Amino acid sequence: MCLGVPGKVIEIYDTEGLKMGKIDFGGVVREACLAYVPEIEVGDYTVIHVGFAISQLSEDEAQATLEILNELADLQEEFGPEPGADPGQTLPST
Amino acid sequence: MKYVDEYRDADLARKTAAEIQRVVTRAKKDGRVSEDRPWTIMEICGGQTHAIMHFGIDQLLPLEIELVHGPGCPVCVTPLEQIDKALAIASRPDVIFTSYGDMLRVPGSGRDLFTVRAAGGDVRVVYSPLDALKIAQNNPDKQVVFFAIGFETTAPANAMSVVQAKALGLTNFSILVSHVRVPPAMHAILGSPTNRVQSFLAAGHVCAVMGYWEYPEIAEQYHAPMVVTGFEPLDILQGVLQTVQQLEAGEAEVSNAYQRAVTFEGNKPAQAVIERVFQECDRKWRGIGTIPLSGWCLRPEFAEFDAENRFDVEAIQPEESPLCIAGLVLQGLKKPDECPAFGKECTPEHPLGATMVSGEGACAAYYRYKRDAVL
């Protein structure tokens, strides 16, 4: 139930005094309430949870997280795993 | 899909896991795995439990790290009494009972909402509480009741439903409230004499709503690091990495590994509506017991929308299955496959406890993703 889904705001309108919108989840479009993200605009991304936008996603922060992970991966490439580390760690096939 | 695919990169996941391996020092004694107790990290949220099983993240981690599954499954902790009340209300001929889908199969004392529906009750699944409001507007001759369960994530939506009902002057809408909050559960877990949890992955979407300003005090009191963590594989690995770095350094800070969706303050407009509609109250958690001030109830100003006031459903004596160990699972004291009934008397088709039903229940996750190992 806590699995909010990220989606893109493609339309904003008002229904019975509530800010509502159409959200595109990778091709599937659903209606959601945008009352809790008053500054959101068409084209922005948000996390939708039980029909409500609970957070506006930050492009800058999303990029920053990926950059940290990539830097970390680059360091691994350069120095390799520490001696004694278990080499048998692989992604499962499923 | 943007904000999803890039956080499922298998190569980056392997490298993050390797970095976790590198920072864990306990493994390095004599080049062998230490016999010390591993680092125990509890992911609070059942959604994360399922992601961990689905993507096999537990298998990517070194043996020194044990992920313990937390109570963050709203369907699982909704107390039996409330489910029995829901069953009683939903059985009334003048009622349309609406609920998030997960609740329909959760066993009450001997039956569930599906049974009520099969017996002629008007029980409907809604995606959002606003859908329940629409049903109320379209059925003025019926009482429409919404089962308002969940943690801080569903609270903004559930609270808005009564704000709107009041604004629209609806007299045939009410909610059966069973709200719970994360911080009191953290206190209950860390303060328990049998506790083995050393750190938390704090639930990303709970924090999207509430921020994490409530957590530093708890982290300090129990010396337990916490990392706000998202739901994709790279998010979870990043959360584990930051947690292990703190555990290794002996630190107990609250950090944020889900910055694209979570700020320290959280969602202020949502918190304001929650504050307007709900007040803290003692709440019983299924399988765990009563945790003081761990729930939200409607404020007196919204009492007219309280289904417990509108319908006479007091004095129900619930009966729990004697075989079910869901309470121990929810506290991280037992793993689902340690239950003698797991996969035998208890399956998702015939659940004895709520943890086997829900899309966020730990037993359901074990059954779904590890069935080969067990059955």
Interface residues (C-beta under 8 A of the other chain):
Chain A: M1 C2 L3 G4 P6 K8 E16 G17 L18 F25 G26 A32 C33 A35 Y36 V37 P38 Y45 V47 H49 V50 G51 F52 I54 S55 L57 S58 E59 E61 A62 A64 T65 L66 I68 L69 N70 L72 A73 Q76 E77 P81 E82 G84 A85 D86 Q89 T90 L91 P92 T94
Chain B: M1 K2 Y3 V4 E6 Y7 A10 D11 L12 A13 R14 K15 T16 A17 A18 E19 Q21 R22 A27 K28 G31 C45 G46 G47 G56 Q59 L60 P62 G72 C73 P74 V75 Y100 D102 Y127 S128 P129 L130 D131 G150 F151 T153 T154 P156 A157 M160 Q164 A167 L168 A203 H205 V206 A208 V209 F231 L234 Q238 A257 Q259 R260 A261 V262 N267 P269 A270 V273 S358 G359 E360
